[in-house]
Amino acid sequence: LFFLYLDTDRALVLLEEYCKKLRKPEEQQLKKAIRKVMGIFKSSLFQALLGSFKKKATRHGTTSHTSLPAALACDVLGYPRD
């Protein structure tokens, strides 16, 4: 459950740490895909959409503690969400 409360920056740190462990030739495609996801997380468009989502959820009283980037990082890293 701890990982669900992480923000985008923490998700990026986790993904970067994981990428450093991917050294085998057969892991390079995965590493490239993770780096692509990291680029999306860092993009101004993603940050704007995430900010808009949080504002909308807060306005409607449906604030979720789940961080979308962190949930994705958990999936990639194989961490449990519950």
The first five atom37 places (N, CA, C, CB, O) and aatype in JSON, in Angstrom:
{
  "aatype": [10, 13, 13, 10, 18, 10, 3, 16, 3, 1, 0, 10, 19, 10, 10, 6, 6, 18, 4, 11, 11, 10, 1, 11, 14, 6, 6, 5, 5, 10, 11, 11, 0, 9, 1, 11, 19, 12, 7, 9, 13, 11, 15, 15, 10, 13, 5, 0, 10, 10, 7, 15, 13, 11, 11, 11, 0, 16, 1, 8, 7, 16, 16, 15, 8, 16, 15, 10, 14, 0, 0, 10, 0, 4, 3, 19, 10, 7, 18, 14, 1, 3],
  "atom_mask": [
    [1, 1, 1, 1, 1],
    [1, 1, 1, 1, 1],
    [1, 1, 1, 1, 1],
    [1, 1, 1, 1, 1],
    [1, 1, 1, 1, 1],
    [1, 1, 1, 1, 1],
    [1, 1, 1, 1, 1],
    [1, 1, 1, 1, 1],
    [1, 1, 1, 1, 1],
    [1, 1, 1, 1, 1],
    [1, 1, 1, 1, 1],
    [1, 1, 1, 1, 1],
    [1, 1, 1, 1, 1],
    [1, 1, 1, 1, 1],
    [1, 1, 1, 1, 1],
    [1, 1, 1, 1, 1],
    [1, 1, 1, 1, 1],
    [1, 1, 1, 1, 1],
    [1, 1, 1, 1, 1],
    [1, 1, 1, 1, 1],
    [1, 1, 1, 1, 1],
    [1, 1, 1, 1, 1],
    [1, 1, 1, 1, 1],
    [1, 1, 1, 1, 1],
    [1, 1, 1, 1, 1],
    [1, 1, 1, 1, 1],
    [1, 1, 1, 1, 1],
    [1, 1, 1, 1, 1],
    [1, 1, 1, 1, 1],
    [1, 1, 1, 1, 1],
    [1, 1, 1, 1, 1],
    [1, 1, 1, 1, 1],
    [1, 1, 1, 1, 1],
    [1, 1, 1, 1, 1],
    [1, 1, 1, 1, 1],
    [1, 1, 1, 1, 1],
    [1, 1, 1, 1, 1],
    [1, 1, 1, 1, 1],
    [1, 1, 1, 0, 1],
    [1, 1, 1, 1, 1],
    [1, 1, 1, 1, 1],
    [1, 1, 1, 1, 1],
    [1, 1, 1, 1, 1],
    [1, 1, 1, 1, 1],
    [1, 1, 1, 1, 1],
    [1, 1, 1, 1, 1],
    [1, 1, 1, 1, 1],
    [1, 1, 1, 1, 1],
    [1, 1, 1, 1, 1],
    [1, 1, 1, 1, 1],
    [1, 1, 1, 0, 1],
    [1, 1, 1, 1, 1],
    [1, 1, 1, 1, 1],
    [1, 1, 1, 1, 1],
    [1, 1, 1, 1, 1],
    [1, 1, 1, 1, 1],
    [1, 1, 1, 1, 1],
    [1, 1, 1, 1, 1],
    [1, 1, 1, 1, 1],
    [1, 1, 1, 1, 1],
    [1, 1, 1, 0, 1],
    [1, 1, 1, 1, 1],
    [1, 1, 1, 1, 1],
    [1, 1, 1, 1, 1],
    [1, 1, 1, 1, 1],
    [1, 1, 1, 1, 1],
    [1, 1, 1, 1, 1],
    [1, 1, 1, 1, 1],
    [1, 1, 1, 1, 1],
    [1, 1, 1, 1, 1],
    [1, 1, 1, 1, 1],
    [1, 1, 1, 1, 1],
    [1, 1, 1, 1, 1],
    [1, 1, 1, 1, 1],
    [1, 1, 1, 1, 1],
    [1, 1, 1, 1, 1],
    [1, 1, 1, 1, 1],
    [1, 1, 1, 0, 1],
    [1, 1, 1, 1, 1],
    [1, 1, 1, 1, 1],
    [1, 1, 1, 1, 1],
    [1, 1, 1, 1, 1]
  ],
  "atom_positions": [
    [[0.82, -1.2, 0.0], [0.0, 0.0, 0.0], [0.86, 1.26, 0.0], [-0.93, 0.0, 1.21], [0.46, 2.29, -0.55]],
    [[2.02, 1.19, 0.61], [2.92, 2.34, 0.67], [3.2, 2.92, -0.71], [4.23, 1.95, 1.34], [3.23, 4.14, -0.88]],
    [[3.41, 2.05, -1.69], [3.79, 2.52, -3.02], [2.67, 3.26, -3.74], [4.24, 1.37, -3.86], [2.94, 3.99, -4.69]],
    [[1.44, 3.08, -3.31], [0.33, 3.76, -3.96], [0.3, 5.25, -3.65], [-0.98, 3.14, -3.55], [-0.37, 6.01, -4.34]],
    [[1.01, 5.67, -2.63], [0.99, 7.07, -2.22], [2.16, 7.87, -2.78], [0.99, 7.17, -0.72], [2.33, 9.05, -2.45]],
    [[2.97, 7.25, -3.61], [4.13, 7.92, -4.16], [3.74, 8.93, -5.23], [5.09, 6.91, -4.72], [2.72, 8.78, -5.89]],
    [[4.56, 9.95, -5.38], [4.31, 10.93, -6.43], [5.13, 10.6, -7.67], [4.62, 12.36, -5.94], [5.87, 9.62, -7.69]],
    [[5.01, 11.41, -8.66], [5.7, 11.18, -9.93], [7.21, 11.12, -9.75], [5.34, 12.26, -10.93], [7.87, 10.27, -10.33]],
    [[7.76, 12.02, -8.95], [9.21, 12.04, -8.75], [9.7, 10.73, -8.14], [9.6, 13.22, -7.85], [10.73, 10.2, -8.56]],
    [[8.98, 10.23, -7.18], [9.38, 8.97, -6.54], [9.25, 7.81, -7.53], [8.51, 8.7, -5.28], [10.09, 6.9, -7.54]],
    [[8.21, 7.82, -8.34], [8.05, 6.78, -9.36], [9.22, 6.81, -10.33], [6.71, 6.96, -10.12], [9.73, 5.76, -10.74]],
    [[9.66, 8.0, -10.7], [10.8, 8.14, -11.6], [12.08, 7.59, -10.97], [11.01, 9.6, -11.99], [12.89, 6.95, -11.64]],
    [[12.25, 7.84, -9.69], [13.42, 7.32, -8.98], [13.4, 5.8, -8.98], [13.47, 7.85, -7.53], [14.43, 5.16, -9.24]],
    [[12.25, 5.21, -8.7], [12.13, 3.75, -8.69], [12.41, 3.15, -10.07], [10.73, 3.33, -8.23], [13.11, 2.14, -10.19]],
    [[11.87, 3.78, -11.09], [12.1, 3.29, -12.45], [13.56, 3.43, -12.86], [11.2, 4.03, -13.44], [14.11, 2.54, -13.52]],
    [[14.19, 4.52, -12.48], [15.6, 4.73, -12.79], [16.47, 3.67, -12.1], [16.05, 6.14, -12.36], [17.39, 3.12, -12.71]],
    [[16.17, 3.39, -10.84], [16.91, 2.36, -10.11], [16.75, 1.0, -10.79], [16.43, 2.28, -8.65], [17.71, 0.24, -10.9]],
    [[15.55, 0.71, -11.23], [15.29, -0.55, -11.9], [16.06, -0.63, -13.22], [13.79, -0.74, -12.14], [16.63, -1.66, -13.56]],
    [[16.06, 0.47, -13.96], [16.77, 0.51, -15.25], [18.26, 0.22, -15.08], [16.58, 1.87, -15.92], [18.87, -0.42, -15.93]],
    [[18.83, 0.7, -13.99], [20.26, 0.47, -13.74], [20.57, -1.01, -13.6], [20.7, 1.22, -12.49], [21.7, -1.43, -13.85]],
    [[19.59, -1.79, -13.2], [19.79, -3.23, -13.0], [19.66, -4.01, -14.31], [18.78, -3.76, -11.99], [20.04, -5.18, -14.37]],
    [[19.15, -3.38, -15.34], [18.93, -4.06, -16.62], [20.18, -3.93, -17.47], [17.7, -3.47, -17.36], [20.39, -2.92, -18.14]],
    [[21.0, -4.97, -17.45], [22.29, -4.92, -18.16], [22.4, -5.97, -19.26], [23.42, -5.1, -17.18], [23.2, -5.83, -20.18]],
    [[21.62, -7.01, -19.17], [21.72, -8.11, -20.14], [21.16, -7.65, -21.49], [20.96, -9.36, -19.63], [20.24, -6.83, -21.53]],
    [[21.71, -8.18, -22.58], [21.22, -7.8, -23.92], [19.72, -8.03, -24.09], [21.98, -8.58, -24.98], [19.04, -7.23, -24.73]],
    [[19.2, -9.1, -23.53], [17.77, -9.38, -23.68], [16.89, -8.46, -22.84], [17.49, -10.82, -23.3], [15.66, -8.47, -23.0]],
    [[17.49, -7.67, -21.96], [16.73, -6.73, -21.13], [16.7, -5.31, -21.72], [17.32, -6.68, -19.74], [16.03, -4.43, -21.18]],
    [[17.42, -5.11, -22.8], [17.54, -3.75, -23.35], [16.24, -3.22, -23.93], [18.61, -3.73, -24.41], [15.99, -2.01, -23.89]],
    [[15.42, -4.09, -24.47], [14.13, -3.64, -25.0], [13.24, -3.15, -23.85], [13.42, -4.79, -25.79], [12.56, -2.13, -23.98]],
    [[13.24, -3.87, -22.74], [12.49, -3.45, -21.56], [13.03, -2.13, -21.04], [12.55, -4.52, -20.47], [12.26, -1.23, -20.69]],
    [[14.35, -2.0, -20.99], [14.98, -0.77, -20.52], [14.56, 0.42, -21.4], [16.51, -0.91, -20.52], [14.27, 1.5, -20.89]],
    [[14.53, 0.21, -22.69], [14.12, 1.26, -23.63], [12.67, 1.66, -23.39], [14.32, 0.8, -25.08], [12.33, 2.84, -23.42]],
    [[11.81, 0.68, -23.16], [10.39, 0.96, -22.91], [10.2, 1.72, -21.6], [9.58, -0.35, -22.87], [9.39, 2.64, -21.53]],
    [[10.95, 1.35, -20.58], [10.85, 2.04, -19.29], [11.34, 3.47, -19.43], [11.68, 1.3, -18.2], [10.73, 4.39, -18.88]],
    [[12.41, 3.67, -20.17], [12.91, 5.03, -20.39], [11.88, 5.88, -21.14], [14.24, 4.99, -21.18], [11.77, 7.09, -20.9]],
    [[11.14, 5.26, -22.05], [10.09, 5.96, -22.77], [8.98, 6.41, -21.81], [9.51, 5.06, -23.89], [8.49, 7.53, -21.89]],
    [[8.6, 5.51, -20.9], [7.59, 5.84, -19.88], [8.1, 6.97, -19.0], [7.24, 4.6, -19.03], [7.35, 7.88, -18.65]],
    [[9.37, 6.91, -18.63], [9.95, 7.97, -17.81], [9.89, 9.31, -18.53], [11.4, 7.63, -17.45], [9.62, 10.34, -17.91]],
    [[10.13, 9.3, -19.82], [10.03, 10.53, -20.61], [8.62, 11.1, -20.6], [0.0, 0.0, 0.0], [8.42, 12.31, -20.55]],
    [[7.65, 10.2, -20.65], [6.25, 10.63, -20.59], [5.95, 11.25, -19.24], [5.3, 9.45, -20.86], [5.32, 12.31, -19.17]],
    [[6.4, 10.61, -18.16], [6.18, 11.15, -16.81], [6.78, 12.54, -16.66], [6.78, 10.22, -15.76], [6.22, 13.39, -15.96]],
    [[7.91, 12.78, -17.32], [8.6, 14.06, -17.22], [8.0, 15.13, -18.13], [10.07, 13.87, -17.55], [8.31, 16.32, -17.98]],
    [[7.16, 14.73, -19.07], [6.63, 15.69, -20.04], [5.67, 16.68, -19.39], [5.92, 14.96, -21.17], [4.97, 16.37, -18.43]],
    [[5.67, 17.87, -19.93], [4.78, 18.92, -19.4], [3.32, 18.55, -19.65], [5.1, 20.28, -20.04], [2.45, 18.91, -18.85]],
    [[3.04, 17.86, -20.74], [1.66, 17.45, -21.01], [1.16, 16.48, -19.95], [1.56, 16.8, -22.4], [0.06, 16.64, -19.43]],
    [[1.97, 15.48, -19.61], [1.57, 14.52, -18.57], [1.37, 15.22, -17.24], [2.63, 13.4, -18.43], [0.39, 14.97, -16.54]],
    [[2.29, 16.1, -16.89], [2.18, 16.83, -15.62], [0.92, 17.68, -15.58], [3.42, 17.71, -15.39], [0.25, 17.76, -14.55]],
    [[0.58, 18.31, -16.7], [-0.63, 19.12, -16.77], [-1.88, 18.25, -16.64], [-0.68, 19.9, -18.09], [-2.82, 18.61, -15.93]],
    [[-1.88, 17.1, -17.32], [-3.03, 16.19, -17.22], [-3.18, 15.64, -15.81], [-2.88, 15.05, -18.2], [-4.3, 15.54, -15.3]],
    [[-2.07, 15.3, -15.19], [-2.11, 14.79, -13.82], [-2.63, 15.86, -12.86], [-0.71, 14.31, -13.38], [-3.44, 15.58, -11.98]],
    [[-2.15, 17.09, -13.04], [-2.63, 18.19, -12.21], [-4.11, 18.44, -12.41], [0.0, 0.0, 0.0], [-4.83, 18.69, -11.44]],
    [[-4.58, 18.37, -13.64], [-5.99, 18.55, -13.95], [-6.83, 17.45, -13.31], [-6.21, 18.58, -15.47], [-7.9, 17.72, -12.76]],
    [[-6.34, 16.22, -13.38], [-7.03, 15.08, -12.78], [-7.16, 15.25, -11.27], [-6.29, 13.77, -13.1], [-8.23, 15.01, -10.7]],
    [[-6.07, 15.68, -10.63], [-6.09, 15.86, -9.18], [-7.06, 16.97, -8.78], [-4.69, 16.18, -8.66], [-7.8, 16.83, -7.81]],
    [[-7.05, 18.08, -9.54], [-7.96, 19.19, -9.24], [-9.41, 18.76, -9.39], [-7.67, 20.39, -10.15], [-10.25, 19.07, -8.55]],
    [[-9.71, 18.03, -10.47], [-11.07, 17.57, -10.72], [-11.53, 16.61, -9.63], [-11.15, 16.89, -12.1], [-12.67, 16.7, -9.15]],
    [[-10.67, 15.69, -9.23], [-11.01, 14.72, -8.2], [-11.26, 15.43, -6.87], [-9.89, 13.66, -8.04], [-12.18, 15.07, -6.13]],
    [[-10.44, 16.42, -6.56], [-10.61, 17.18, -5.32], [-11.91, 17.96, -5.34], [-9.42, 18.14, -5.11], [-12.63, 18.01, -4.34]],
    [[-12.22, 18.58, -6.48], [-13.44, 19.36, -6.62], [-14.69, 18.51, -6.42], [-13.49, 20.01, -7.99], [-15.68, 18.97, -5.85]],
    [[-14.63, 17.27, -6.89], [-15.78, 16.38, -6.8], [-15.78, 15.54, -5.53], [-15.82, 15.47, -8.0], [-16.65, 14.69, -5.34]],
    [[-14.8, 15.78, -4.66], [-14.75, 15.06, -3.4], [-14.38, 13.59, -3.56], [0.0, 0.0, 0.0], [-14.67, 12.78, -2.68]],
    [[-13.74, 13.27, -4.65], [-13.36, 11.87, -4.88], [-11.85, 11.75, -4.94], [-13.99, 11.34, -6.18], [-11.3, 11.02, -5.77]],
    [[-11.18, 12.46, -4.07], [-9.73, 12.42, -4.07], [-9.25, 11.01, -3.83], [-9.16, 13.37, -3.01], [-9.63, 10.35, -2.87]],
    [[-8.43, 10.56, -4.72], [-7.85, 9.22, -4.61], [-6.44, 9.34, -4.09], [-7.88, 8.48, -5.97], [-5.71, 10.25, -4.49]],
    [[-6.04, 8.44, -3.22], [-4.67, 8.44, -2.72], [-3.73, 7.72, -3.67], [-4.62, 7.8, -1.35], [-2.51, 7.74, -3.48]],
    [[-4.29, 7.1, -4.68], [-3.47, 6.35, -5.61], [-2.77, 7.3, -6.57], [-4.31, 5.34, -6.39], [-3.41, 8.14, -7.21]],
    [[-1.49, 7.17, -6.66], [-0.7, 7.94, -7.6], [-0.59, 7.13, -8.89], [0.72, 8.28, -7.03], [-0.08, 6.01, -8.88]],
    [[-1.07, 7.68, -9.97], [-1.02, 6.99, -11.26], [0.4, 6.61, -11.64], [-1.64, 7.86, -12.33], [0.63, 5.46, -12.01]],
    [[1.37, 7.53, -11.58], [2.74, 7.14, -11.93], [3.29, 6.07, -11.01], [3.64, 8.35, -11.88], [3.96, 5.14, -11.46]],
    [[3.02, 6.18, -9.73], [3.53, 5.19, -8.78], [2.88, 3.83, -9.01], [3.29, 5.65, -7.35], [3.53, 2.8, -8.88]],
    [[1.59, 3.82, -9.34], [0.91, 2.55, -9.62], [1.54, 1.87, -10.82], [-0.6, 2.78, -9.86], [1.73, 0.66, -10.83]],
    [[1.87, 2.66, -11.84], [2.52, 2.1, -13.02], [3.91, 1.59, -12.67], [2.6, 3.16, -14.14], [4.31, 0.52, -13.12]],
    [[4.64, 2.35, -11.87], [5.97, 1.92, -11.44], [5.88, 0.61, -10.66], [6.65, 3.01, -10.59], [6.72, -0.27, -10.83]],
    [[4.88, 0.49, -9.82], [4.69, -0.74, -9.05], [4.45, -1.92, -9.98], [3.52, -0.6, -8.06], [4.97, -3.01, -9.76]],
    [[3.65, -1.7, -11.02], [3.39, -2.76, -11.99], [4.68, -3.19, -12.68], [2.36, -2.3, -13.02], [4.96, -4.38, -12.8]],
    [[5.46, -2.21, -13.12], [6.69, -2.51, -13.83], [7.69, -3.24, -12.93], [7.32, -1.22, -14.38], [8.36, -4.18, -13.35]],
    [[7.77, -2.78, -11.68], [8.75, -3.34, -10.75], [8.26, -4.61, -10.07], [9.12, -2.33, -9.71], [9.04, -5.3, -9.4]],
    [[6.96, -4.91, -10.23], [6.42, -6.12, -9.61], [6.09, -5.98, -8.16], [0.0, 0.0, 0.0], [5.96, -6.99, -7.46]],
    [[5.95, -4.74, -7.67], [5.57, -4.53, -6.26], [4.06, -4.73, -6.12], [5.98, -3.11, -5.77], [3.3, -4.38, -7.02]],
    [[3.63, -5.29, -4.99], [2.18, -5.44, -4.78], [1.53, -4.09, -4.53], [1.9, -6.38, -3.6], [2.15, -3.19, -3.95]],
    [[0.32, -3.95, -4.95], [-0.41, -2.68, -4.75], [-1.2, -2.7, -3.45], [-1.37, -2.41, -5.91], [-1.5, -1.64, -2.9]],
    [[-1.51, -3.84, -2.95], [-2.35, -3.91, -1.73], [-1.52, -3.98, -0.49], [-3.27, -5.11, -1.78], [-2.06, -4.04, 0.61]]
  ]
}
